[in-house]
Amino acid sequence: MKTFSLYRHFTFLALLMLLAGCVDKNRVIDTNAEVPNQNWTYLNRFKFDFTIDDEKAAYNLYMNLRVTGNYKYSNLFVLITQTGADKKQIIKRYELTLATKEGEWLGNGSGNLYSYQLRFLTNYQFSKKGIYHFYIEQNMRDNPLHEVSDVGLRVEKVTH
């Protein structure tokens, strides 16, 4: 019985060390929010807050997205609003490609869900240190937009 307990303890420590080695040191934020009933309405804006400690560094920004296999478009238009430490607001419209012209999903599939991490800003520099707020809202003709499961944001520091 002692051998089994020692084995379990050793396995737990090995797993803990493995997970500690996988920490993403460049990640500022990587989080997702569930879309209620997989119906994304115009009123449902997703807010993500994070802190920038190094305004001289470059960052890549990604929109995280999960749609079902029943999502009926090959793209997605979104409005992304950024409010920075200087309180200045920047709003940009992005078109995100989700499928090929032949209808093949470009995301990673698992069951009936397809996951995307779509870069919308590359080597971006924030103007000041401080807290930043990002809002993501859908900008398609359909309201609500059906078969969207999750929306998120990833910000990572670029290392050379």
Number of C-alpha atoms within 10 A of each C-alpha: 6 7 8 9 10 11 12 12 11 12 12 12 12 12 11 11 11 11 10 10 9 8 9 9 8 12 14 16 16 16 12 17 15 15 19 12 10 17 16 24 18 15 10 15 18 18 17 19 14 14 14 21 13 15 14 13 14 16 23 17 21 19 22 19 21 24 22 19 15 11 17 12 11 16 14 14 15 18 17 21 18 19 16 21 16 12 11 8 12 11 13 9 14 14 13 16 16 22 14 11 8 7 11 10 17 14 18 12 15 10 8 9 17 20 20 21 17 17 15 14 13 12 14 16 16 18 13 15 15 15 15 18 16 19 19 21 20 24 18 18 9 12 13 16 18 18 19 23 21 18 25 22 24 19 20 18 19 14 9 4
